[in-house]
Amino acid sequence: MKKYEFTNETKDFYGTILHQIRAVEDFSNIKVGDLGGWIEKESNLSHEGNCWVAGNAWVYGDAWVIGDAQVSGDAWVYGDAWVIGDAQVSGDARVSGNAQVYGGACVYGNARVSGDAQVYGDAQVYGDAWVTGNAQVYGDAVVCQKMYIKFSHITKDLSDRENLIQNIQAQTNLYSFDNKVYCYKHVREDLSSLHDSNFKYKVGEWIEAKDVDESIASCAAGLHVSHASYWENRGGKVVLLCKVKIEDIITVQQGKIRCRKLFVIASTDKEKF
């Protein structure tokens, strides 16, 4: 079911046509008929969840706004950037490249998040701050004014269970906040498993593995997740965005996570990646 439609109002941005959106159902604090911001195509803004593009905000290119994320003010989100979960991008902020802003993170003011940077948790990036390169800003971190952050490093011993989060970061380039890891899984068109066509996933639900192997073996029974391109050439037609609680992770080996259960946040065609 769709929650918004295009109006007849458009903007031509150097050949990219942006369409103003209008709500066609009530959700969150949005009412039927409320006008929103501007997007290039429906794949820029999910019809699921409470996500919204408001004000004079622009979302275009292959950018994606999902979950309960909000993009407002004069903010721009473009390139392959993602705004996920409860994240907020507002003011004159720019999120571009392969950047990801998710969780309860806020990017506002004249801030810039670009490259492969990630901003998540309760982090705030604002003022004239820039977060770029492979930098990660998370937890309760605040980046403001004219701060410029380009790189971050992992220095802990990754062999210990107590350093599980750092192990996940090092092997999969995935990051956690609020005791959860946001990750990806490739599945068939009907959302069934690549290994068992009778095992199906469903957006908006917790999925639990059957007969889980609690050993430290990498490819044993359980649910396997990783970064978006891990199973790129294994035949999957759909990519699921998921979240996994840290306590449900059994092991992290060979670039992937094996877990007991996961929650399916959204799905997208493989071509998105």
Secondary structure, DSSP 4 states (H G I P E B T S, - for coil): --SEEEEEEEEEETTEEEEEEEESS-BTTB-TT-EEEEESSGGGB-SSTT-EE-TT-EE-TT-EE-TT-EE-TT-EE-TT-EE-TT-EE-TT-EE-TT-EE-TT-EE-TT-EE-TT-EE-TT-EE-TT-EE-TT-EE-TT-EE-TT-EE------S-TTSGGGHHHHHHHHH---EETTEEEEEEEE-TTSB-SS-TT-B--TTSEEE-SS---SS-TTSSSEEEBSTTTTTTTT-SEEEEEEEEGGGEEEEETTEEEESEEEEEEEEEGGG-
